[in-house]
């Protein structure tokens, strides 16, 4: 699944303000809420689900990348948010390094294959070191969205 | 991979497929054997580096998928059984 198929354009941040894991998760979920997702207390519940998953093992996979995620009944299709933390966030990553690129995935409860297909889309983009370098140098959500779309146009759909 | 490469095919039995937590456990186990080369291949696809989370994320191994593990280098036998064990632990739900 291409990143542009699940990343919500209005939930992209080029400059996270939070400096710790919990705050970053809250900020990214809030970006999705402001983009029209979640009602009432659902966004708090999503934050809790993501942090609970982080307790099992960090989704900081190394090389400055984290993929915080959870399943939640409030979404009927997989949605994603992207954020850049220019200064880096401590995230308990496997390599001990701070995180600069975050891709958040919220999946419906019973769609495990969509989650795996989204991970494949993230993998295709983030394995491209030039793409990651460009992503980290962006200064606006529009630039991030353009980078994702340009990268997706250059690779076949799966 | 060389003629000394050890191979084993495993079937993904977990309903969630080969997801991030077992991937992390796999990478952790593979990196305990720094001299070994580890690749994972889903039927019909190109092999991916078993020591890289980003590469494993490209597999899309859903329930029922078969993946081929290939290990070469010093301690390959021990490494292969450790890696197969990651799959046999039957991943927790995520």
gemmi code that builds the backbone of each chain (N, CA, C; Angstrom):
import gemmi

chains = {
    "A": [
        ("UNK", (0.850, -1.194, 0.000), (0.000, 0.000, 0.000), (0.889, 1.249, 0.000)),
        ("UNK", (0.624, 2.138, -0.932), (1.448, 3.349, -0.980), (1.166, 4.241, 0.228)),
        ("UNK", (2.203, 4.974, 0.652), (2.007, 5.857, 1.820), (0.923, 6.899, 1.560)),
        ("UNK", (0.861, 7.389, 0.312), (-0.129, 8.435, 0.017), (-1.562, 7.906, 0.073)),
        ("UNK", (-1.718, 6.568, 0.124), (-3.058, 5.983, 0.217), (-3.584, 5.974, 1.649)),
        ("UNK", (-2.697, 6.056, 2.637), (-3.189, 6.001, 4.019), (-2.760, 7.191, 4.878)),
        ("UNK", (-1.715, 7.912, 4.470), (-1.325, 9.087, 5.258), (-2.365, 10.188, 5.036)),
        ("UNK", (-2.847, 10.757, 6.142), (-3.823, 11.837, 6.054), (-3.049, 13.146, 5.888)),
        ("UNK", (-3.277, 13.748, 4.742), (-2.498, 14.933, 4.372), (-2.571, 16.027, 5.437)),
        ("UNK", (-3.755, 16.188, 6.022), (-3.951, 17.259, 7.019), (-3.352, 16.888, 8.382)),
        ("UNK", (-2.848, 15.662, 8.514), (-2.294, 15.227, 9.804), (-0.775, 15.071, 9.713)),
        ("UNK", (-0.166, 15.896, 8.872), (1.294, 15.869, 8.735), (1.879, 17.043, 9.515)),
        ("UNK", (2.948, 16.775, 10.248), (3.616, 17.852, 10.973), (5.099, 17.880, 10.605)),
        ("UNK", (5.599, 19.057, 10.269), (7.018, 19.176, 9.908), (7.878, 19.553, 11.104)),
        ("UNK", (7.217, 19.830, 12.217), (7.988, 20.327, 13.363), (7.227, 20.056, 14.659)),
        ("UNK", (7.387, 18.829, 15.175), (6.699, 18.476, 16.420), (7.158, 19.389, 17.547)),
        ("UNK", (6.220, 19.764, 18.413), (6.623, 20.620, 19.528), (6.926, 19.812, 20.784)),
        ("UNK", (6.287, 18.631, 20.931), (6.534, 17.797, 22.115), (7.964, 17.267, 22.079)),
        ("UNK", (8.492, 16.987, 23.265), (9.889, 16.563, 23.338), (10.058, 15.158, 23.902)),
        ("UNK", (8.945, 14.528, 24.332), (9.012, 13.176, 24.890), (8.006, 12.281, 24.180)),
        ("UNK", (8.201, 10.949, 24.356), (7.384, 9.993, 23.611), (5.878, 10.223, 23.796)),
        ("UNK", (5.431, 10.325, 25.059), (3.986, 10.431, 25.281), (3.418, 11.694, 24.623)),
        ("UNK", (4.135, 12.795, 24.784), (3.677, 14.050, 24.199), (3.632, 13.995, 22.676)),
        ("UNK", (4.601, 13.313, 22.100), (4.650, 13.177, 20.640), (3.454, 12.363, 20.151)),
        ("UNK", (3.169, 11.272, 20.865), (2.020, 10.439, 20.485), (0.737, 11.264, 20.582)),
        ("UNK", (0.599, 12.017, 21.677), (-0.602, 12.866, 21.842), (-0.708, 13.887, 20.710)),
        ("UNK", (0.418, 14.491, 20.368), (0.407, 15.533, 19.330), (0.002, 14.955, 17.970)),
        ("UNK", (0.511, 13.760, 17.663), (0.183, 13.168, 16.360), (-1.281, 12.712, 16.303)),
        ("UNK", (-1.779, 12.163, 17.423), (-3.194, 11.766, 17.472), (-4.075, 13.007, 17.369)),
        ("UNK", (-3.652, 14.097, 18.027), (-4.405, 15.354, 17.950), (-4.447, 15.871, 16.502)),
        ("UNK", (-3.337, 15.693, 15.779), (-3.328, 16.107, 14.369), (-4.363, 15.326, 13.563)),
        ("UNK", (-4.510, 14.034, 13.877), (-5.537, 13.229, 13.200), (-6.936, 13.696, 13.610)),
        ("UNK", (-7.096, 14.022, 14.891), (-8.407, 14.496, 15.372), (-8.789, 15.807, 14.661)),
        ("UNK", (-7.821, 16.696, 14.569), (-8.087, 17.977, 13.902), (-8.396, 17.770, 12.414)),
        ("UNK", (-7.904, 16.655, 11.873), (-8.165, 16.346, 10.465), (-9.532, 15.676, 10.285)),
        ("UNK", (-10.246, 15.470, 11.399), (-11.610, 14.944, 11.285), (-11.803, 13.526, 11.775)),
        ("UNK", (-10.766, 12.940, 12.355), (-10.892, 11.578, 12.868), (-11.167, 11.611, 14.373)),
        ("UNK", (-11.822, 10.549, 14.860), (-12.116, 10.346, 16.294), (-13.179, 11.337, 16.794)),
        ("UNK", (-14.005, 10.809, 17.699), (-15.059, 11.630, 18.308), (-14.951, 11.504, 19.828)),
        ("UNK", (-15.432, 12.497, 20.542), (-15.507, 12.424, 22.001), (-14.176, 12.033, 22.619)),
        ("UNK", (-14.227, 10.944, 23.418), (-13.011, 10.497, 24.110), (-12.154, 9.550, 23.279)),
        ("UNK", (-12.548, 9.349, 22.038), (-11.825, 8.343, 21.241), (-10.342, 8.662, 21.101)),
        ("UNK", (-10.011, 9.949, 20.959), (-8.587, 10.246, 20.741), (-7.758, 9.920, 21.979)),
        ("UNK", (-8.330, 10.142, 23.186), (-7.621, 9.751, 24.413), (-7.403, 8.247, 24.436)),
        ("UNK", (-8.431, 7.540, 24.001), (-8.371, 6.088, 23.985), (-7.307, 5.587, 22.994)),
        ("UNK", (-7.210, 6.268, 21.860), (-6.207, 5.898, 20.851), (-4.799, 6.127, 21.420)),
        ("UNK", (-4.620, 7.273, 22.095), (-3.314, 7.568, 22.709), (-2.941, 6.453, 23.686)),
        ("UNK", (-3.923, 6.057, 24.518), (-3.657, 4.991, 25.499), (-3.274, 3.693, 24.802)),
        ("UNK", (-3.986, 3.358, 23.726), (-3.710, 2.104, 23.007), (-2.295, 2.120, 22.416)),
        ("UNK", (-1.889, 3.272, 21.890), (-0.547, 3.366, 21.296), (0.527, 3.257, 22.378)),
        ("UNK", (0.295, 3.957, 23.498), (1.303, 3.920, 24.578), (1.386, 2.528, 25.198)),
        ("UNK", (0.230, 1.829, 25.251), (0.223, 0.460, 25.776), (1.065, -0.442, 24.867)),
        ("UNK", (0.917, -0.235, 23.571), (1.716, -1.021, 22.619), (3.210, -0.702, 22.779)),
        ("UNK", (3.530, 0.575, 23.025), (4.941, 0.967, 23.202), (5.562, 0.298, 24.422)),
        ("UNK", (4.709, 0.018, 25.428), (5.232, -0.627, 26.640), (5.694, -2.057, 26.351)),
        ("UNK", (5.068, -2.710, 25.369), (5.454, -4.086, 25.030), (6.852, -4.116, 24.433)),
        ("UNK", (7.106, -3.166, 23.537), (8.457, -2.955, 22.980), (8.363, -1.688, 22.149)),
        ("UNK", (9.439, -0.926, 22.160), (9.398, 0.343, 21.442), (9.245, 0.113, 19.946)),
        ("UNK", (8.489, 1.002, 19.297), (8.397, 0.948, 17.836), (9.461, 1.839, 17.193)),
        ("UNK", (10.414, 2.289, 18.001), (11.582, 2.987, 17.458), (12.494, 1.926, 16.859)),
        ("UNK", (12.500, 1.814, 15.513), (13.161, 0.672, 14.869), (14.607, 0.955, 14.503)),
        ("UNK", (15.114, 2.109, 14.922), (16.501, 2.457, 14.619), (16.595, 3.411, 13.442)),
        ("UNK", (17.804, 3.945, 13.248), (18.053, 4.904, 12.159), (17.128, 6.112, 12.212)),
        ("UNK", (16.700, 6.487, 13.439), (15.912, 7.712, 13.594), (14.444, 7.575, 13.230)),
        ("UNK", (13.959, 6.328, 13.089), (12.578, 6.105, 12.645), (11.759, 5.424, 13.735)),
        ("UNK", (10.513, 5.865, 13.912), (9.570, 5.167, 14.802), (8.230, 5.021, 14.091)),
        ("UNK", (7.556, 3.903, 14.402), (6.254, 3.631, 13.780), (5.246, 3.285, 14.873)),
        ("UNK", (4.875, 4.284, 15.698), (3.881, 4.012, 16.747), (2.554, 3.619, 16.103)),
        ("UNK", (1.889, 2.605, 16.674), (0.664, 2.134, 16.030), (-0.263, 1.451, 17.017)),
        ("UNK", (-1.508, 1.320, 16.606), (-2.507, 0.601, 17.408), (-3.680, 0.272, 16.515)),
        ("UNK", (-4.465, -0.694, 17.005), (-5.763, -0.955, 16.363), (-6.797, -0.205, 17.162)),
        ("UNK", (-7.802, 0.315, 16.475), (-8.857, 1.001, 17.215), (-10.159, 0.980, 16.417)),
        ("UNK", (-11.254, 0.759, 17.147), (-12.558, 0.600, 16.501), (-13.065, 1.899, 15.866)),
        ("UNK", (-12.453, 3.037, 16.211), (-12.956, 4.328, 15.705), (-12.636, 4.567, 14.226)),
        ("UNK", (-11.753, 3.752, 13.642), (-11.446, 3.958, 12.218), (-11.992, 2.792, 11.397)),
        ("UNK", (-12.520, 3.100, 10.221), (-13.032, 2.009, 9.380), (-12.069, 1.687, 8.241)),
        ("UNK", (-10.977, 2.435, 8.174), (-9.883, 2.078, 7.270), (-8.587, 2.521, 7.936)),
        ("UNK", (-7.470, 1.951, 7.471), (-6.194, 2.301, 8.088), (-5.851, 3.752, 7.765)),
        ("UNK", (-5.525, 4.530, 8.799), (-5.118, 5.919, 8.580), (-3.735, 6.147, 9.207)),
        ("UNK", (-3.006, 7.059, 8.619), (-1.662, 7.328, 9.095), (-1.389, 8.812, 9.264)),
        ("UNK", (-0.458, 9.112, 10.146), (0.023, 10.486, 10.317), (1.548, 10.440, 10.207)),
        ("UNK", (2.116, 11.516, 9.709), (3.572, 11.595, 9.582), (4.044, 12.833, 10.332)),
        ("UNK", (5.143, 12.714, 11.038), (5.692, 13.876, 11.734), (7.211, 13.836, 11.713)),
        ("UNK", (7.779, 15.010, 11.668), (9.237, 15.155, 11.734), (9.577, 15.881, 13.031)),
        ("UNK", (10.558, 15.349, 13.720), (11.058, 15.995, 14.940), (12.492, 16.427, 14.664)),
        ("UNK", (12.675, 17.674, 14.234), (14.018, 18.107, 13.814), (15.087, 17.911, 14.898)),
        ("UNK", (14.704, 18.127, 16.158), (15.695, 18.006, 17.229), (15.873, 16.588, 17.740)),
        ("UNK", (15.000, 15.673, 17.306), (15.081, 14.280, 17.781), (14.340, 14.075, 19.087)),
        ("UNK", (13.719, 12.889, 19.214), (12.923, 12.552, 20.397), (13.482, 11.266, 21.003)),
        ("UNK", (13.695, 11.232, 22.327), (14.074, 9.944, 22.931), (12.892, 8.976, 22.834)),
        ("UNK", (13.114, 7.780, 22.309), (11.986, 6.893, 22.014), (12.270, 5.444, 22.418)),
        ("UNK", (13.303, 5.223, 23.218), (13.694, 3.850, 23.605), (13.961, 2.982, 22.373)),
        ("UNK", (14.530, 3.581, 21.350), (14.733, 2.851, 20.091), (15.701, 1.690, 20.246)),
        ("UNK", (15.593, 0.728, 19.340), (16.453, -0.460, 19.425), (17.933, -0.102, 19.338)),
        ("UNK", (18.270, 0.965, 18.614), (19.682, 1.336, 18.510), (20.072, 2.435, 19.505)),
        ("UNK", (19.133, 2.796, 20.378), (19.431, 3.785, 21.410), (19.402, 5.224, 20.909)),
        ("UNK", (19.242, 5.413, 19.606), (19.276, 6.759, 19.034), (17.938, 7.474, 19.168)),
        ("UNK", (17.965, 8.784, 18.986), (16.711, 9.536, 19.037), (15.979, 9.407, 17.689)),
        ("UNK", (14.694, 9.758, 17.724), (13.839, 9.569, 16.558), (13.553, 10.908, 15.888)),
        ("UNK", (13.681, 10.929, 14.576), (13.425, 12.156, 13.810), (12.232, 12.022, 12.862)),
        ("UNK", (11.954, 10.794, 12.446), (10.861, 10.554, 11.494), (9.856, 9.604, 12.138)),
        ("UNK", (8.589, 10.050, 12.223), (7.558, 9.201, 12.833), (6.413, 8.967, 11.859)),
        ("UNK", (6.036, 7.718, 11.736), (4.858, 7.371, 10.937), (3.900, 6.624, 11.865)),
        ("UNK", (2.731, 7.225, 12.125), (1.750, 6.619, 13.033), (0.683, 5.898, 12.200)),
        ("UNK", (0.352, 4.678, 12.624), (-0.660, 3.891, 11.911), (-1.786, 3.509, 12.868)),
        ("UNK", (-3.024, 3.843, 12.503), (-4.189, 3.418, 13.279), (-5.016, 2.506, 12.375)),
        ("UNK", (-5.173, 1.253, 12.814), (-5.855, 0.266, 11.968), (-7.210, -0.113, 12.538)),
        ("UNK", (-8.154, -0.473, 11.668), (-9.397, -1.071, 12.154), (-9.082, -2.384, 12.884)),
        ("UNK", (-10.027, -2.864, 13.681), (-9.743, -4.015, 14.546), (-9.400, -5.293, 13.780)),
        ("UNK", (-10.076, -5.561, 12.711), (-9.912, -6.883, 12.088), (-9.335, -6.814, 10.678)),
        ("UNK", (-8.306, -6.024, 10.499), (-7.728, -5.922, 9.148), (-6.201, -6.063, 9.212)),
        ("UNK", (-5.713, -7.208, 9.740), (-4.256, -7.331, 9.917), (-3.466, -7.212, 8.618)),
        ("UNK", (-4.056, -7.640, 7.495), (-3.264, -7.587, 6.261), (-3.057, -6.132, 5.826)),
        ("UNK", (-4.026, -5.257, 6.094), (-3.842, -3.840, 5.750), (-2.658, -3.251, 6.512)),
        ("UNK", (-2.552, -3.633, 7.798), (-1.443, -3.136, 8.621), (-0.105, -3.562, 8.005)),
        ("UNK", (-0.023, -4.842, 7.610), (1.233, -5.340, 7.033), (1.517, -4.668, 5.689)),
        ("UNK", (0.479, -4.407, 4.905), (0.675, -3.742, 3.609), (1.106, -2.286, 3.807)),
        ("UNK", (0.591, -1.655, 4.848), (1.013, -0.277, 5.136), (2.482, -0.256, 5.566)),
        ("UNK", (2.871, -1.243, 6.377), (4.283, -1.320, 6.791), (5.182, -1.459, 5.563)),
        ("UNK", (4.689, -2.207, 4.568), (5.476, -2.384, 3.348), (5.644, -1.037, 2.638)),
        ("UNK", (4.580, -0.242, 2.627), (4.667, 1.078, 2.000), (5.655, 1.980, 2.731)),
        ("UNK", (5.612, 1.908, 4.058), (6.548, 2.701, 4.872), (7.977, 2.232, 4.592)),
        ("UNK", (8.130, 0.908, 4.531), (9.448, 0.329, 4.288), (10.033, 0.827, 2.968)),
        ("UNK", (9.198, 0.804, 1.920), (9.702, 1.214, 0.599), (10.199, 2.652, 0.604)),
        ("UNK", (9.481, 3.520, 1.303), (9.909, 4.923, 1.362), (11.150, 5.093, 2.240)),
        ("UNK", (11.095, 4.509, 3.446), (12.135, 4.830, 4.420), (13.436, 4.059, 4.204)),
        ("UNK", (13.396, 3.013, 3.359), (14.657, 2.347, 3.011), (15.474, 3.216, 2.056)),
        ("UNK", (14.810, 4.184, 1.464), (15.464, 5.090, 0.518), (16.110, 6.234, 1.315)),
        ("UNK", (17.431, 6.135, 1.471), (18.129, 7.089, 2.344), (17.995, 8.536, 1.845)),
        ("UNK", (17.958, 8.694, 0.526), (17.813, 10.056, -0.037), (16.433, 10.622, 0.335)),
        ("UNK", (15.422, 9.748, 0.313), (14.070, 10.179, 0.683), (14.050, 10.632, 2.140)),
        ("UNK", (14.661, 9.830, 3.023), (14.666, 10.163, 4.456), (15.424, 11.461, 4.692)),
        ("UNK", (16.532, 11.628, 3.978), (17.328, 12.854, 4.132), (16.478, 14.059, 3.731)),
        ("UNK", (15.793, 13.942, 2.600), (14.936, 15.044, 2.139), (13.817, 15.315, 3.136)),
        ("UNK", (13.241, 14.209, 3.645), (12.138, 14.339, 4.602), (12.590, 15.147, 5.829)),
        ("UNK", (13.801, 14.832, 6.298), (14.293, 15.501, 7.508), (14.646, 16.960, 7.255)),
        ("UNK", (14.797, 17.318, 5.991), (15.156, 18.711, 5.680), (13.934, 19.563, 5.359)),
        ("UNK", (12.748, 18.943, 5.368), (11.548, 19.703, 5.014), (11.193, 20.689, 6.114)),
        ("UNK", (10.467, 21.724, 5.713), (10.048, 22.720, 6.698), (8.536, 22.912, 6.707)),
        ("UNK", (7.801, 22.178, 5.859), (6.346, 22.353, 5.848), (5.649, 21.026, 5.537)),
        ("UNK", (4.417, 20.863, 6.046), (3.637, 19.662, 5.738), (3.461, 19.467, 4.229)),
        ("UNK", (3.295, 20.564, 3.504), (3.122, 20.452, 2.051), (4.353, 19.804, 1.399)),
        ("UNK", (5.542, 20.208, 1.855), (6.766, 19.602, 1.301), (6.811, 18.105, 1.587)),
        ("UNK", (6.387, 17.731, 2.805), (6.392, 16.311, 3.184), (5.415, 15.540, 2.293)),
        ("UNK", (4.227, 16.112, 2.129), (3.222, 15.460, 1.282), (3.737, 15.310, -0.155)),
        ("UNK", (4.366, 16.342, -0.687), (4.890, 16.281, -2.054), (5.970, 15.202, -2.180)),
        ("UNK", (6.842, 15.112, -1.162), (7.891, 14.084, -1.189), (7.284, 12.690, -1.217)),
        ("UNK", (6.270, 12.476, -0.362), (5.617, 11.154, -0.294), (4.970, 10.828, -1.641)),
        ("UNK", (4.245, 11.793, -2.193), (3.557, 11.545, -3.479), (4.555, 11.288, -4.601)),
        ("UNK", (5.642, 12.075, -4.614), (6.650, 11.867, -5.658), (7.291, 10.496, -5.539)),
        ("UNK", (7.578, 10.078, -4.301), (8.188, 8.772, -4.102), (7.221, 7.673, -4.524)),
        ("UNK", (5.964, 7.819, -4.133), (4.956, 6.807, -4.483), (4.790, 6.683, -5.998)),
        ("UNK", (4.874, 7.801, -6.701), (4.710, 7.770, -8.158), (5.821, 6.965, -8.824)),
        ("UNK", (6.971, 6.897, -8.154), (8.112, 6.186, -8.738), (8.159, 4.711, -8.416)),
        ("UNK", (7.185, 4.222, -7.617), (7.209, 2.797, -7.251), (5.843, 2.172, -7.537)),
        ("UNK", (5.834, 0.902, -7.922), (4.555, 0.249, -8.237), (3.729, -0.023, -6.977)),
        ("UNK", (2.427, -0.090, -7.119), (1.548, -0.400, -5.982), (1.647, -1.878, -5.646)),
        ("UNK", (1.488, -2.208, -4.346), (1.450, -3.615, -3.909), (0.138, -3.837, -3.193)),
    ],
    "B": [
        ("UNK", (24.025, -16.189, -1.111), (24.135, -17.342, -0.208), (25.009, -18.426, -0.862)),
        ("UNK", (25.812, -19.126, -0.045), (26.757, -20.118, -0.561), (26.175, -21.527, -0.459)),
        ("UNK", (26.988, -22.509, -0.868), (26.558, -23.910, -0.779), (26.371, -24.308, 0.681)),
        ("UNK", (27.052, -23.595, 1.597), (26.931, -23.929, 3.018), (25.711, -23.273, 3.672)),
        ("UNK", (24.907, -22.657, 2.873), (23.731, -21.973, 3.415), (22.733, -22.983, 3.970)),
        ("UNK", (22.241, -22.707, 5.185), (21.191, -23.550, 5.773), (19.854, -22.893, 5.503)),
        ("UNK", (18.874, -23.732, 5.209), (17.557, -23.197, 4.818), (16.446, -23.890, 5.578)),
        ("UNK", (15.428, -23.142, 5.887), (14.212, -23.748, 6.437), (13.012, -22.864, 6.076)),
        ("UNK", (11.938, -23.539, 5.710), (10.713, -22.800, 5.401), (9.789, -22.859, 6.609)),
        ("UNK", (9.204, -21.724, 6.954), (8.231, -21.702, 8.054), (6.925, -21.095, 7.531)),
        ("UNK", (5.835, -21.560, 8.120), (4.517, -21.024, 7.747), (4.039, -20.100, 8.846)),
        ("UNK", (3.543, -18.948, 8.459), (3.040, -17.976, 9.440), (1.661, -18.453, 9.907)),
        ("UNK", (1.540, -18.755, 11.177), (0.266, -19.282, 11.693), (-0.544, -18.223, 12.438)),
        ("UNK", (0.120, -17.150, 12.866), (-0.596, -16.144, 13.659), (-1.585, -15.348, 12.803)),
        ("UNK", (-2.794, -15.143, 13.319), (-3.799, -14.391, 12.555), (-3.345, -12.970, 12.185)),
        ("UNK", (-2.444, -12.392, 12.993), (-1.962, -11.031, 12.711), (-0.823, -11.020, 11.694)),
        ("UNK", (-0.377, -12.216, 11.275), (0.747, -12.292, 10.350), (2.069, -12.015, 11.054)),
        ("UNK", (3.112, -11.839, 10.253), (4.456, -11.531, 10.788), (4.500, -10.021, 10.991)),
        ("UNK", (4.132, -9.593, 12.210), (3.965, -8.162, 12.465), (5.185, -7.599, 13.201)),
        ("UNK", (5.100, -6.356, 13.661), (6.325, -5.661, 14.090), (7.020, -6.266, 15.307)),
        ("UNK", (6.220, -6.760, 16.267), (6.904, -7.275, 17.457), (7.709, -8.534, 17.160)),
        ("UNK", (7.114, -9.524, 16.486), (7.947, -10.670, 16.111), (9.090, -10.295, 15.170)),
        ("UNK", (8.872, -9.293, 14.317), (9.982, -8.825, 13.468), (11.140, -8.333, 14.346)),
        ("UNK", (10.790, -7.562, 15.378), (11.835, -7.027, 16.270), (12.546, -8.173, 16.989)),
        ("UNK", (11.760, -9.181, 17.408), (12.361, -10.346, 18.090), (13.276, -11.088, 17.120)),
        ("UNK", (12.853, -11.166, 15.860), (13.649, -11.856, 14.834), (14.982, -11.133, 14.613)),
        ("UNK", (14.894, -9.806, 14.469), (16.112, -9.013, 14.232), (17.064, -9.130, 15.424)),
        ("UNK", (16.477, -9.085, 16.619), (17.300, -9.197, 17.834), (18.027, -10.545, 17.851)),
        ("UNK", (17.299, -11.618, 17.513), (17.909, -12.961, 17.494), (18.976, -13.040, 16.398)),
        ("UNK", (18.678, -12.476, 15.218), (19.629, -12.548, 14.099), (20.919, -11.798, 14.411)),
        ("UNK", (20.771, -10.681, 15.140), (21.964, -9.864, 15.427), (22.850, -10.485, 16.496)),
        ("UNK", (22.363, -11.557, 17.153), (23.213, -12.279, 18.102), (24.279, -13.084, 17.359)),
        ("UNK", (24.138, -13.163, 16.026), (25.085, -13.911, 15.210), (25.703, -12.968, 14.183)),
        ("UNK", (26.612, -12.099, 14.648), (27.128, -11.035, 13.775), (27.859, -11.557, 12.549)),
        ("UNK", (28.391, -12.798, 12.632), (29.120, -13.328, 11.476), (28.216, -13.960, 10.435)),
        ("UNK", (26.953, -14.094, 10.761), (26.017, -14.779, 9.848), (25.293, -13.797, 8.942)),
        ("UNK", (25.028, -14.267, 7.728), (24.126, -13.543, 6.827), (22.764, -14.217, 6.927)),
        ("UNK", (21.728, -13.409, 7.148), (20.376, -13.949, 7.304), (19.467, -13.284, 6.284)),
        ("UNK", (18.786, -14.091, 5.497), (17.777, -13.502, 4.605), (16.444, -14.215, 4.807)),
        ("UNK", (15.383, -13.501, 4.488), (14.029, -14.035, 4.590), (13.350, -13.768, 3.247)),
        ("UNK", (12.699, -14.792, 2.713), (12.064, -14.644, 1.401), (10.635, -15.157, 1.444)),
        ("UNK", (9.707, -14.329, 1.030), (8.337, -14.809, 0.868), (8.207, -15.328, -0.561)),
        ("UNK", (7.445, -16.402, -0.724), (7.341, -17.074, -2.029), (7.194, -16.081, -3.174)),
        ("UNK", (8.058, -16.199, -4.142), (7.948, -15.386, -5.346), (8.523, -13.984, -5.220)),
        ("UNK", (9.044, -13.645, -4.036), (9.565, -12.290, -3.832), (11.094, -12.336, -3.710)),
        ("UNK", (11.703, -11.146, -3.691), (13.162, -11.113, -3.531), (13.510, -11.267, -2.048)),
        ("UNK", (14.666, -11.880, -1.745), (15.080, -12.033, -0.344), (15.293, -10.668, 0.319)),
        ("UNK", (14.963, -10.583, 1.614), (15.224, -9.344, 2.351), (16.184, -9.637, 3.504)),
        ("UNK", (16.878, -8.610, 3.940), (17.877, -8.715, 5.013), (17.176, -8.986, 6.346)),
        ("UNK", (17.494, -10.131, 6.947), (16.853, -10.530, 8.201), (17.345, -9.766, 9.419)),
        ("UNK", (18.335, -8.883, 9.227), (18.832, -8.103, 10.367), (18.341, -6.663, 10.317)),
        ("UNK", (17.423, -6.387, 9.405), (16.918, -5.022, 9.244), (15.400, -4.991, 9.375)),
        ("UNK", (14.912, -4.232, 10.355), (13.462, -4.080, 10.536), (12.811, -3.521, 9.274)),
        ("UNK", (13.428, -2.473, 8.715), (12.828, -1.845, 7.530), (12.701, -2.838, 6.381)),
        ("UNK", (13.695, -3.729, 6.252), (13.628, -4.722, 5.185), (12.533, -5.750, 5.469)),
        ("UNK", (12.477, -6.229, 6.717), (11.448, -7.223, 7.063), (10.042, -6.654, 6.882)),
        ("UNK", (9.901, -5.346, 7.108), (8.585, -4.712, 6.933), (8.105, -4.821, 5.488)),
        ("UNK", (9.012, -5.091, 4.573), (8.633, -5.236, 3.171), (8.045, -6.591, 2.834)),
        ("UNK", (8.073, -7.531, 3.783), (7.655, -8.912, 3.488), (6.156, -9.074, 3.250)),
        ("UNK", (5.340, -8.408, 4.064), (3.876, -8.597, 4.025), (3.538, -10.090, 4.131)),
        ("UNK", (4.014, -10.728, 5.198), (3.754, -12.154, 5.403), (2.512, -12.317, 6.275)),
        ("UNK", (1.381, -12.514, 5.618), (0.109, -12.662, 6.342), (-0.032, -14.102, 6.833)),
        ("UNK", (-1.085, -14.351, 7.611), (-1.331, -15.710, 8.095), (-1.420, -16.667, 6.903)),
        ("UNK", (-0.737, -17.788, 7.014), (-0.758, -18.786, 5.939), (0.405, -18.642, 4.963)),
        ("UNK", (1.093, -17.498, 4.996), (2.229, -17.290, 4.079), (3.399, -18.181, 4.495)),
        ("UNK", (4.157, -18.599, 3.502), (5.383, -19.349, 3.791), (6.572, -18.432, 3.565)),
        ("UNK", (7.513, -18.473, 4.503), (8.740, -17.704, 4.300), (9.944, -18.633, 4.428)),
        ("UNK", (10.921, -18.388, 3.579), (12.139, -19.185, 3.571), (13.228, -18.436, 4.333)),
        ("UNK", (13.769, -19.087, 5.366), (14.890, -18.493, 6.110), (16.174, -19.101, 5.554)),
        ("UNK", (17.157, -18.265, 5.281), (18.453, -18.759, 4.805), (19.546, -18.116, 5.652)),
        ("UNK", (20.417, -18.966, 6.187), (21.475, -18.478, 7.069), (22.802, -19.060, 6.612)),
        ("UNK", (23.822, -18.221, 6.529), (25.160, -18.723, 6.242), (26.162, -18.017, 7.141)),
        ("UNK", (27.301, -18.691, 7.347), (28.346, -18.097, 8.182), (28.530, -18.891, 9.460)),
        ("UNK", (29.497, -18.448, 10.280), (29.806, -19.187, 11.512), (28.606, -19.265, 12.456)),
        ("UNK", (28.304, -20.461, 12.930), (27.171, -20.635, 13.851), (25.830, -20.630, 13.149)),
        ("UNK", (25.839, -20.912, 11.840), (24.591, -20.830, 11.070), (23.516, -21.779, 11.603)),
        ("UNK", (23.941, -22.969, 12.033), (22.967, -23.946, 12.529), (22.257, -23.440, 13.769)),
        ("UNK", (23.053, -22.916, 14.692), (22.482, -22.384, 15.943), (21.591, -21.171, 15.635)),
        ("UNK", (22.064, -20.343, 14.714), (21.299, -19.145, 14.349), (19.958, -19.545, 13.744)),
        ("UNK", (19.982, -20.525, 12.832), (18.739, -20.926, 12.167), (17.735, -21.450, 13.196)),
        ("UNK", (18.218, -22.290, 14.151), (17.221, -22.791, 15.116), (16.691, -21.678, 16.001)),
        ("UNK", (17.538, -20.700, 16.348), (17.048, -19.566, 17.153), (15.995, -18.774, 16.377)),
        ("UNK", (16.221, -18.618, 15.083), (15.306, -17.816, 14.257), (13.988, -18.557, 14.018)),
        ("UNK", (14.083, -19.861, 13.793), (12.856, -20.649, 13.616), (12.041, -20.606, 14.906)),
        ("UNK", (12.749, -20.621, 16.022), (12.076, -20.582, 17.328), (11.228, -19.306, 17.483)),
        ("UNK", (11.707, -18.209, 16.924), (10.930, -16.953, 16.993), (9.543, -17.179, 16.386)),
        ("UNK", (9.499, -17.918, 15.293), (8.210, -18.188, 14.637), (7.387, -19.188, 15.443)),
        ("UNK", (8.046, -20.172, 16.035), (7.316, -21.214, 16.764), (6.776, -20.740, 18.100)),
        ("UNK", (7.281, -19.595, 18.580), (6.737, -19.066, 19.846), (5.308, -18.592, 19.654)),
        ("UNK", (4.851, -18.601, 18.406), (3.517, -18.116, 18.036), (3.316, -16.707, 18.598)),
        ("UNK", (3.521, -15.759, 17.753), (3.543, -14.351, 18.158), (2.316, -13.963, 18.970)),
        ("UNK", (2.556, -13.114, 19.953), (1.430, -12.568, 20.717), (0.584, -11.682, 19.826)),
        ("UNK", (-0.639, -11.491, 20.231), (-1.511, -10.586, 19.478), (-0.997, -9.159, 19.614)),
        ("UNK", (-1.241, -8.350, 18.618), (-0.813, -6.943, 18.678), (-2.007, -6.050, 18.468)),
    ],
}
model = gemmi.Model(1)
for chain_id, residues in chains.items():
    chain = gemmi.Chain(chain_id)
    for i, (resn, *xyz) in enumerate(residues, 1):
        res = gemmi.Residue()
        res.name, res.seqid = resn, gemmi.SeqId(i, " ")
        for name, pos in zip(("N", "CA", "C"), xyz):
            atom = gemmi.Atom()
            atom.name, atom.element = name, gemmi.Element(name[0])
            atom.pos, atom.b_iso = gemmi.Position(*pos), 0.0
            res.add_atom(atom)
        chain.add_residue(res)
    model.add_chain(chain)
structure = gemmi.Structure()
structure.add_model(model)
structure.setup_entities()
